Amino acid sequence: MGKKYIILSSLVACILLYFVEQVLVVNYVVKSAIKIAFFIFIPYAYNKIIKKQKLSLTINYKNIDKDHLKMGFLFGILSFLIILISYYVLRNIINLQSISESLQSKSKITAANFIFVGLYITLGNSFLEEYFFRGFIFLNLYELKSKKCAYIYSSLLFGLYHIAIFKTWFNIGLVGLALIGLISIGFIFNWLDTKSKNFINSWIVHILADSAIIIIGLRMFGIA
């Protein structure tokens, strides 16, 4: 029952979010509010109905030590550098102007509000995604002794979920490359979180990776 709920509910949520992103084309605030509702209510229902526990958005600090944090920061810095280097290598085939126009027309993200959006993406949205994909999906499936399913399903869904965001930004080759990268990152995030049985390590990596993306975004909007 628990495994079926996790897989079906998360899959439906990501499909609906794809519909919101690509069909409804709402602004970033509305889109974020819908995602927050899905990513909190679904784990809440799982904890309340199946696990008979209260929903907790807190992190299991008991299992955190310096070695675990070092791993998170190490992979985070590595991700930060890889993203910036990849951008530098591929900058001639990435149309920042087109991406900027897409963000402004679809999500109403402009140079005026990009810094605020960037702060939310780096800290708030990264926490929300790690709570959902690692805290809810991966760690619960892992706890249910479905380790292979936990790794494969959560990583695939994490990668596919992001297609709704960037599928109109890149050509098919770059979309495929980004998808492979995201799925691979999902596996690494999962592995990091098995060490501490919470999602703080993957959240640290996610924050640093998103920071690199925001730096690129600042250039895209002519802010830096």
N, C-alpha and C positions, 0 to 999 in steps of 0.2 A: 504493500500500500504506500509506504513512504517513498520508495524509489519511483514508483509510477507517478506519484504526485509531483515530485521534484522535476522529473523529466517533462511531463506534459504541461505543467503550469509554467515552467520557464520557457519552453518552446512556444507556447501560445503568447506569452508576454512579448517575446522577441519578434514574433510575427506581427503582432498588433503595433509594436513600436516601429517596425518597418513600414506599415501602412500609414502611421502618423507622419513619419519622416518623408515618405515618397509620394503619398497620395493626398493627404490632408494639407501638407505643406504649411504647418502652423509656425509661429515665431518661437524663438528659443525658450522663452519663459514658459509658454504653454506646454511645449514639448518636454521640458525638464520636469514640470509639475506632474505630467502624465507618467513619466518614467519613475519619478519618486514614489508615486502612488503604487505602481506595479511592483517595484523592487522592495517596497516595505510591506505591502499588504500580503503578498504571496508568502514570504518567509513567516509573517505573523500568523497566517492561517495554518501553515505547517507546524509551527511551534505550539499553537493553541489547540488544534484538533488532533494532530498525529503524535507529537512528542509530549503533549500535555504540559508544556512549559510556557513561561512568559517570554515575549519577544525581547531580545536584548541587542542593542546596537553597540554595546561596549565590547572591548577587546579583552581576551583572556590574558591578563598581565602576568599571571602566575607562571606561565611557561616562557616568559621573555627573559633572555639573558644577553650579555654583551656579544656573544658569538652569533646569536640569531640576528641581532641588529647589524652586526658587521656584514653578514651575508646580504641583507637587504640593501644596505648602502653600497656595497661593492657592485652588485648587479644593477642597482639604480644608476650609479655613475657610468657604468658600462653602457647601459641602455641610452642614457643621455648623450654620450659621445657617439654611439652608433647612429642615432637618429640625425644628429647634426652632420656627421660625416656623410651619411647616405643622402641627405639633402644637398650637400655640397657637390657630391658626385653626380646626382641626378637633376640638379637645378635647371639645366638647359632643356629638359623634357617635362618639367613640372610647370604648368601654367598657373602661377600664383594669382595673376589678374583674373582668370576665369574662376578660380576658387573663391576669391574675394567677392566677385560679383554674385556668385551662387549663394554665399553666406548672407550677403546683404539682401538679396531678393527673396530668399526662402526663409531664413531664420531671423532676419532683421538684425544681424550682427554687423556693426559698423565700427569705424575707427574710434568713434566717441564712446562706445560701450565695450569695446573689445577687452580692455584691461580688467573690467569688472567680470566679464564673462570668463576671461582667462583665469582669474583667481578662483572662480567657482569650479571651472573644469579641473584645475590643478588640485584643489583641496576637497571640495564637496562632491563633485561628480566622480572623482577617482575613488573616494571612500564608498560611495553608493555602488559603483560597479564591483569593487572588490568584496563588499559585503554580500552582494547578490551572487556573483559568479564563483567566488572562492568560499566565502563564509557560508552561504546557503547551499549552493549546488555542489561544489567540490567536496568540502569538508563533511557534509552530511552523507553524500554517497560513499565517501571514503570510510566513514564511521559505520555505514551499513554493509561493510565488507565487499563493496563493489568497486575495488580500486581501479581496475582497467577502465570501467565505465566512467568512473569519476574523472580520471585523467583525460580520456578521449572526448567524452561528451561535453564537459565544461570548456575544454580548449576549443573544440569545434564551434560551439555555440558562441563563445566569446569572439572568435574571429568573424563568424557569419553575421553576428549582431552589428558589427561595425561597418559591414558593407552598405547598410542603409544610409550611413553617414557620408562615406566617401566614394560611392560607386559612380557618381556623376562628375567627380573631380579629375579622375585619371583615365587613361586608356586601359584597355583590357589587360595589357601586359603588366602595368603598374598595379592594377587592382589585384591581379593574381599574386604578384610579389608581396603586396601588403597583406593579403589574406594569409599567405604562408608564414609571414613574419609574425602576425598576430596569433595564429594558432601555436606557433613555436613558443612565443612569449607566454601563452596560456599554460603550456606544459611546465615552463620554468617557474611561473608564479605558483602553480600547484605544488611543485616539488619543494619550493621554499616554505610553503605554509604547512607542509607535513612535519617540518622540524619543530615548529612551535605550537601547532594545532590551533592557530588563529591566522588572521589575514594581515597582520601588521607588516610583515616583510614584503608581501606583494604590493601592499599599499604604498610603502616607501618607494619601491621600484616604479610603481605607476605614477606617483607624484613627480619623480625626477624625469621619467619619460615624457609626461605631459608638459613639464617645464620646458623641455627642448622644443616641443611642438609649438608652445606659446611663443617662444623666442622667434621661431620661423614666422608665426602669425604676426608678430609685431612688425617684422620686415614687410610682410605681405600687405599690411594696411598702412605702411609708410610711417609707422610710429617710431621705429628705430632703424 
